[in-house]
Amino acid sequence: MVEIAELTSQHTLKLPEEIAARFRPSDRFVIWTEGDTLHLKRITPPPVTSIVAQASEGKPLSLNEINEIVHEVRRQRRTG
């Protein structure tokens, strides 16, 4: 499928409806260029199950463990 996107005067990229419908307004993307080619890749956060798997079985997480997990997820989101 080939579609045309438009760069608006507000420096936003307007995606064709068919492509935009695949994403949510809150989705975030990593973007980079190679020559005159623009690449977009949606950033997908890790599933909650991977965070829960870090918890030790049978005992609740300490506040420090929860804090470390939150900071790690935020780091991952920033770096993509």
SEROMI-858207 format. One record per residue: x, y, z of N, C-alpha, C, O, CB in turn; residue in three letters. Coordinates in steps of 0.02 Angstrom, whole numbers, plus 50000, padded with zeros to 5 digits. Each point is the difference from the previous one (the first is absolute). Glycine has a CB too. Layout:
! residues N
site nu=X; nv=Y; nw=Z; cau=X; cav=Y; caw=Z; cu=X; cv=Y; cw=Z; ou=X; ov=Y; ow=Z; cbu=X; cbv=Y; cbw=Z; code=ALA
...
END
This chain:
! residues 80
site nu=50042; nv=49942; nw=50000; cau=49958; cav=50058; caw=50000; cu=50045; cv=50062; cw=50000; ou=50045; ov=50005; ow=50041; cbu=49862; cbv=49933; cbw=50020; code=MET
site nu=50080; nv=50107; nw=49895; cau=50036; cav=50063; caw=49997; cu=49950; cv=50056; cw=50011; ou=49949; ov=50004; ow=49965; cbu=50138; cbv=49949; cbw=49956; code=VAL
site nu=49927; nv=50090; nw=50127; cau=49957; cav=50057; caw=50016; cu=50043; cv=50062; cw=50003; ou=50062; ov=49995; ow=50001; cbu=49856; cbv=49932; cbw=50063; code=GLU
site nu=50052; nv=50130; nw=49937; cau=50037; cav=50064; caw=50003; cu=49982; cv=50035; cw=50066; ou=49941; ov=50011; ow=50015; cbu=50061; cbv=49999; cbw=49858; code=ILE
site nu=50050; nv=50008; nw=50165; cau=49992; cav=50039; caw=50061; cu=50018; cv=50073; cw=49983; ou=50034; ov=50013; ow=49951; cbu=49993; cbv=49887; cbw=50124; code=ALA
site nu=49948; nv=50146; nw=49966; cau=50011; cav=50071; caw=49986; cu=50030; cv=50034; cw=50061; ou=49975; ov=49990; ow=50056; cbu=49929; cbv=50011; cbw=49863; code=GLU
site nu=50148; nv=50039; nw=50072; cau=50029; cav=50040; caw=50053; cu=49961; cv=50065; cw=50002; ou=49998; ov=50037; ow=49951; cbu=50118; cbv=49910; cbw=50036; code=LEU
site nu=49853; nv=50068; nw=50071; cau=49959; cav=50061; caw=50006; cu=50044; cv=50060; cw=50017; ou=50059; ov=49993; ow=50016; cbu=49843; cbv=49938; cbw=50020; code=THR
site nu=50069; nv=50128; nw=49961; cau=50036; cav=50061; caw=50017; cu=50019; cv=50003; cw=50074; ou=50043; ov=50039; ow=50020; cbu=49897; cbv=50020; cbw=49887; code=SER
site nu=50027; nv=49900; nw=50134; cau=50017; cav=49996; caw=50072; cu=50054; cv=49947; cw=50013; ou=50012; ov=49982; ow=50057; cbu=49871; cbv=50055; cbw=49971; code=GLN
site nu=50148; nv=49938; nw=49918; cau=50053; cav=49949; caw=50005; cu=49975; cv=49934; cw=50029; ou=50038; ov=49966; ow=50035; cbu=50045; cbv=50126; cbw=49977; code=HIS
site nu=49855; nv=49891; nw=49974; cau=49974; cav=49935; caw=50019; cu=49990; cv=49959; cw=49937; ou=49989; ov=50028; ow=49946; cbu=49955; cbv=50019; cbw=50158; code=THR
site nu=50061; nv=49889; nw=49903; cau=49991; cav=49956; caw=49943; cu=49929; cv=49973; cw=50000; ou=49980; ov=49965; ow=50047; cbu=50143; cbv=50004; cbw=49954; code=LEU
site nu=49839; nv=50045; nw=49947; cau=49931; cav=49977; caw=49995; cu=50001; cv=49933; cw=49962; ou=50018; ov=49997; ow=49941; cbu=49936; cbv=50123; cbw=50060; code=LYS
site nu=50025; nv=49828; nw=50034; cau=50000; cav=49933; caw=49970; cu=49935; cv=49987; cw=49963; ou=49947; ov=50026; ow=50019; cbu=50129; cbv=49933; cbw=50072; code=LEU
site nu=49926; nv=50001; nw=49857; cau=49938; cav=49980; caw=49966; cu=49954; cv=49962; cw=50048; ou=50024; ov=49966; ow=50045; cbu=50037; cbv=50028; cbw=49844; code=PRO
site nu=49874; nv=50013; nw=50103; cau=49951; cav=49969; caw=50045; cu=50011; cv=49926; cw=50010; ou=49998; ov=49975; ow=50057; cbu=49921; cbv=50111; cbw=49907; code=GLU
site nu=50094; nv=49877; nw=49982; cau=50009; cav=49927; caw=50005; cu=50059; cv=49982; cw=50045; ou=49997; ov=49951; ow=50037; cbu=49954; cbv=50037; cbw=49849; code=GLU
site nu=50101; nv=50052; nw=50112; cau=50058; cav=49986; caw=50042; cu=49988; cv=50024; cw=50071; ou=50015; ov=49965; ow=50048; cbu=50060; cbv=50044; cbw=49852; code=ILE
site nu=49898; nv=50052; nw=50108; cau=49987; cav=50028; caw=50066; cu=49952; cv=49957; cw=50040; ou=50004; ov=49997; ow=50062; cbu=50016; cbv=50117; cbw=49892; code=ALA
site nu=49933; nv=49852; nw=50013; cau=49951; cav=49958; caw=50034; cu=50033; cv=49940; cw=50036; ou=49969; ov=49970; ow=50044; cbu=49946; cbv=50065; cbw=49871; code=ALA
site nu=50146; nv=49949; nw=50067; cau=50035; cav=49943; caw=50031; cu=50029; cv=50018; cw=50068; ou=50022; ov=49955; ow=50037; cbu=50004; cbv=50003; cbw=49849; code=ARG
site nu=49976; nv=50106; nw=50130; cau=50032; cav=50023; caw=50061; cu=49952; cv=50040; cw=50044; ou=49946; ov=50020; ow=49978; cbu=50163; cbv=49983; cbw=49961; code=PHE
site nu=49911; nv=50007; nw=50124; cau=49962; cav=50041; caw=50047; cu=50033; cv=50068; cw=50004; ou=50060; ov=50006; ow=49989; cbu=49903; cbv=49892; cbw=50077; code=ARG
site nu=49999; nv=50154; nw=49951; cau=50030; cav=50067; caw=50006; cu=50056; cv=50003; cw=50051; ou=50044; ov=50043; ow=49994; cbu=49846; cbv=50004; cbw=49973; code=PRO
site nu=50110; nv=49910; nw=50083; cau=50052; cav=50002; caw=50051; cu=50063; cv=49960; cw=49981; ou=50049; ov=50001; ow=50037; cbu=49861; cbv=50012; cbw=50047; code=SER
site nu=50089; nv=49953; nw=49859; cau=50059; cav=49961; caw=49979; cu=50060; cv=50046; cw=49990; ou=49993; ov=50057; ow=49979; cbu=49932; cbv=49858; cbw=49967; code=ASP
site nu=50134; nv=50057; nw=50070; cau=50062; cav=50038; caw=49990; cu=50043; cv=49963; cw=49949; ou=49995; ov=49939; ow=49993; cbu=50000; cbv=50107; cbw=50126; code=ARG
site nu=50046; nv=49992; nw=49846; cau=50040; cav=49971; caw=49946; cu=50072; cv=50023; cw=50006; ou=50015; ov=50055; ow=50022; cbu=49885; cbv=49942; cbw=49904; code=PHE
site nu=50145; nv=49959; nw=50055; cau=50070; cav=50017; caw=49990; cu=50005; cv=50020; cw=49927; ou=49969; ov=49968; ow=49957; cbu=50075; cbv=49952; cbw=50135; code=VAL
site nu=49995; nv=50131; nw=49893; cau=50005; cav=50023; caw=49931; cu=50074; cv=50012; cw=49983; ou=50037; ov=50027; ow=50041; cbu=49848; cbv=50026; cbw=49966; code=ILE
site nu=50135; nv=49928; nw=49933; cau=50067; cav=50012; caw=49977; cu=50000; cv=50006; cw=49924; ou=49954; ov=49977; ow=49967; cbu=50095; cbv=49962; cbw=50133; code=TRP
site nu=50004; nv=50091; nw=49874; cau=50005; cav=50008; caw=49928; cu=50062; cv=49964; cw=49974; ou=50050; ov=49994; ow=50035; cbu=49889; cbv=50116; cbw=49971; code=THR
site nu=50057; nv=49868; nw=49933; cau=50057; cav=49973; caw=49963; cu=49995; cv=50032; cw=49931; ou=49959; ov=49979; ow=49958; cbu=50045; cbv=49909; cbw=50108; code=GLU
site nu=50038; nv=50161; nw=49922; cau=49995; cav=50037; caw=49937; cu=49934; cv=50036; cw=49997; ou=49983; ov=50039; ow=50044; cbu=50092; cbv=49878; cbw=49898; code=GLY
site nu=49886; nv=50071; nw=50004; cau=49935; cav=50032; caw=49994; cu=49943; cv=49954; cw=50023; ou=49942; ov=50013; ow=49985; cbu=50103; cbv=50055; cbw=49920; code=ASP
site nu=49973; nv=49878; nw=50131; cau=49950; cav=49953; caw=50025; cu=49986; cv=50013; cw=50074; ou=50047; ov=50006; ow=50040; cbu=49990; cbv=49908; cbw=49876; code=THR
site nu=49900; nv=50091; nw=50102; cau=49979; cav=50011; caw=50069; cu=49972; cv=49935; cw=50027; ou=49956; ov=49970; ow=49969; cbu=50019; cbv=50153; cbw=50009; code=LEU
site nu=50049; nv=49855; nw=50079; cau=49976; cav=49938; caw=50032; cu=49962; cv=50017; cw=50064; ou=50022; ov=50041; ow=50040; cbu=50076; cbv=49894; cbw=49911; code=HIS
site nu=49845; nv=50033; nw=50058; cau=49961; cav=50006; caw=50062; cu=49991; cv=49929; cw=50028; ou=49983; ov=49954; ow=49963; cbu=49957; cbv=50151; cbw=49996; code=LEU
site nu=50071; nv=49887; nw=50106; cau=49988; cav=49936; caw=50032; cu=49963; cv=50013; cw=50065; ou=50023; ov=50039; ow=50043; cbu=50081; cbv=49909; cbw=49906; code=LYS
site nu=49839; nv=50020; nw=50058; cau=49960; cav=50009; caw=50061; cu=50037; cv=49970; cw=50059; ou=50028; ov=49945; ow=49995; cbu=49865; cbv=50053; cbw=49939; code=ARG
site nu=50107; nv=50037; nw=50121; cau=50031; cav=49976; caw=50061; cu=49947; cv=49961; cw=50038; ou=49946; ov=50027; ow=50015; cbu=50136; cbv=50072; cbw=49991; code=ILE
site nu=49932; nv=49840; nw=50009; cau=49952; cav=49959; caw=50037; cu=50028; cv=49986; cw=50069; ou=50054; ov=49972; ow=50007; cbu=49903; cbv=49976; cbw=49886; code=THR
site nu=50006; nv=50071; nw=50159; cau=50024; cav=49988; caw=50068; cu=49999; cv=49925; cw=50014; ou=49962; ov=49963; ow=49969; cbu=49995; cbv=50150; cbw=50069; code=PRO
site nu=50084; nv=49865; nw=50009; cau=50000; cav=49928; caw=50016; cu=49933; cv=49981; cw=50030; ou=49967; ov=50040; ow=50033; cbu=50157; cbv=49962; cbw=49986; code=PRO
site nu=49855; nv=49936; nw=49969; cau=49936; cav=49979; caw=50028; cu=50003; cv=49997; cw=50076; ou=50053; ov=49989; ow=50029; cbu=49924; cbv=49945; cbw=49867; code=PRO
site nu=49966; nv=50077; nw=50135; cau=49997; cav=49999; caw=50073; cu=50024; cv=49933; cw=50028; ou=50029; ov=49998; ow=50054; cbu=49875; cbv=50083; cbw=49942; code=VAL
site nu=50085; nv=49866; nw=49967; cau=50022; cav=49934; caw=50024; cu=50075; cv=49997; cw=50010; ou=50023; ov=49964; ow=50045; cbu=49880; cbv=49984; cbw=49896; code=THR
site nu=50136; nv=50088; nw=50019; cau=50072; cav=49999; caw=50010; cu=50020; cv=50036; cw=50065; ou=50050; ov=49982; ow=50032; cbu=49966; cbv=50013; cbw=49844; code=SER
site nu=49945; nv=50055; nw=50142; cau=50013; cav=50036; caw=50063; cu=49980; cv=49957; cw=50059; ou=50037; ov=49996; ow=50049; cbu=49945; cbv=50114; cbw=49894; code=ILE
site nu=49961; nv=49858; nw=50051; cau=49976; cav=49956; caw=50054; cu=50048; cv=49942; cw=50010; ou=50009; ov=49977; ow=50056; cbu=49872; cbv=50055; cbw=49919; code=VAL
site nu=50149; nv=49943; nw=49971; cau=50046; cav=49944; caw=50004; cu=50062; cv=50016; cw=50042; ou=50033; ov=49956; ow=50026; cbu=49926; cbv=50005; cbw=49863; code=ALA
site nu=50056; nv=50104; nw=50118; cau=50057; cav=50020; caw=50040; cu=49987; cv=49992; cw=50074; ou=50047; ov=49998; ow=50040; cbu=49985; cbv=50082; cbw=49870; code=GLN
site nu=49906; nv=49915; nw=50109; cau=49983; cav=49993; caw=50071; cu=50017; cv=49929; cw=50024; ou=49991; ov=49952; ow=49963; cbu=49916; cbv=50134; cbw=50025; code=ALA
site nu=50117; nv=49910; nw=50072; cau=50015; cav=49934; caw=50029; cu=49934; cv=49966; cw=50017; ou=49954; ov=50031; ow=50025; cbu=50157; cbv=50009; cbw=50021; code=SER
site nu=49887; nv=49896; nw=49941; cau=49938; cav=49963; caw=50015; cu=49991; cv=49995; cw=50076; ou=50047; ov=49986; ow=50037; cbu=49963; cbv=49948; cbw=49856; code=GLU
site nu=49929; nv=50078; nw=50129; cau=49983; cav=49990; caw=50070; cu=50011; cv=50059; cw=50045; ou=49973; ov=50001; ow=50055; cbu=50055; cbv=49884; cbw=49926; code=GLY
site nu=50011; nv=50166; nw=49998; cau=50008; cav=50058; caw=50044; cu=49991; cv=50064; cw=49960; ou=50019; ov=50003; ow=49941; cbu=50060; cbv=49932; cbw=50132; code=LYS
site nu=49891; nv=50116; nw=49957; cau=49987; cav=50063; caw=49964; cu=50066; cv=50037; cw=49987; ou=50049; ov=49991; ow=50036; cbu=49836; cbv=50016; cbw=50017; code=PRO
site nu=50114; nv=50036; nw=49897; cau=50058; cav=50041; caw=49985; cu=50008; cv=50055; cw=50052; ou=49951; ov=50026; ow=50026; cbu=50036; cbv=49950; cbw=49851; code=LEU
site nu=50075; nv=50041; nw=50138; cau=50012; cav=50057; caw=50045; cu=49990; cv=50065; cw=49960; ou=49998; ov=49999; ow=49938; cbu=50085; cbv=49932; cbw=50132; code=SER
site nu=49912; nv=50124; nw=49966; cau=49992; cav=50064; caw=49966; cu=50062; cv=50016; cw=49957; ou=49993; ov=50028; ow=49946; cbu=49935; cbv=50013; cbw=50149; code=LEU
site nu=50131; nv=49940; nw=49928; cau=50061; cav=50010; caw=49960; cu=49998; cv=49959; cw=49936; ou=50020; ov=50025; ow=49947; cbu=50044; cbv=49999; cbw=50158; code=ASN
site nu=49912; nv=49914; nw=49898; cau=49996; cav=49958; caw=49940; cu=49950; cv=50029; cw=49950; ou=50013; ov=50002; ow=49940; cbu=50016; cbv=49897; cbw=50129; code=GLU
site nu=49914; nv=50125; nw=49956; cau=49949; cav=50031; caw=49957; cu=50030; cv=50062; cw=49967; ou=49991; ov=50012; ow=49941; cbu=49915; cbv=49944; cbw=50133; code=ILE
site nu=50129; nv=50085; nw=49966; cau=50031; cav=50061; caw=49974; cu=50051; cv=49983; cw=49945; ou=50001; ov=50034; ow=49948; cbu=49983; cbv=50021; cbw=50165; code=ASN
site nu=50056; nv=49894; nw=49896; cau=50049; cav=49979; caw=49950; cu=49966; cv=49978; cw=49935; ou=50023; ov=50017; ow=49945; cbu=50056; cbv=49949; cbw=50147; code=GLU
site nu=49866; nv=49997; nw=49915; cau=49963; cav=49976; caw=49941; cu=49971; cv=50059; cw=49962; ou=50004; ov=50003; ow=49938; cbu=49969; cbv=49889; cbw=50120; code=ILE
site nu=49997; nv=50156; nw=49977; cau=49971; cav=50059; caw=49968; cu=50054; cv=50039; cw=49963; ou=49990; ov=50020; ow=49943; cbu=49922; cbv=49987; cbw=50147; code=VAL
site nu=50146; nv=50003; nw=49942; cau=50054; cav=50037; caw=49967; cu=50026; cv=49962; cw=49939; ou=50016; ov=50032; ow=49950; cbu=50015; cbv=50018; cbw=50161; code=HIS
site nu=49973; nv=49885; nw=49892; cau=50024; cav=49961; caw=49943; cu=49951; cv=50004; cw=49941; ou=50022; ov=50008; ow=49943; cbu=50036; cbv=49914; cbw=50137; code=GLU
site nu=49878; nv=50074; nw=49934; cau=49949; cav=50006; caw=49947; cu=50004; cv=50069; cw=49969; ou=49996; ov=50006; ow=49938; cbu=49929; cbv=49911; cbw=50121; code=VAL
site nu=50083; nv=50134; nw=49980; cau=50005; cav=50069; caw=49974; cu=50063; cv=50007; cw=49957; ou=49998; ov=50032; ow=49948; cbu=49940; cbv=50012; cbw=50152; code=ARG
site nu=50118; nv=49926; nw=49923; cau=50062; cav=50002; caw=49960; cu=49990; cv=49967; cw=49932; ou=50021; ov=50025; ow=49948; cbu=50047; cbv=49974; cbw=50159; code=ARG
site nu=49899; nv=49943; nw=49894; cau=49987; cav=49963; caw=49938; cu=49957; cv=50040; cw=49954; ou=50011; ov=50000; ow=49939; cbu=50000; cbv=49893; cbw=50122; code=GLN
site nu=49939; nv=50142; nw=49965; cau=49955; cav=50041; caw=49958; cu=50037; cv=50058; cw=49968; ou=49987; ov=50018; ow=49943; cbu=49918; cbv=49949; cbw=50130; code=ARG
site nu=50142; nv=50062; nw=49965; cau=50038; cav=50057; caw=49972; cu=50048; cv=49978; cw=49946; ou=50009; ov=50036; ow=49950; cbu=49981; cbv=50022; cbw=50160; code=ARG
site nu=50041; nv=49884; nw=49898; cau=50050; cav=49978; caw=49951; cu=49970; cv=49960; cw=49943; ou=50032; ov=49989; ow=49949; cbu=50050; cbv=50009; cbw=50142; code=THR
site nu=49855; nv=49981; nw=49917; cau=49966; cav=49964; caw=49946; cu=50024; cv=49930; cw=49997; ou=49978; ov=49962; ow=49958; cbu=50009; cbv=50142; cbw=49979; code=GLY
END
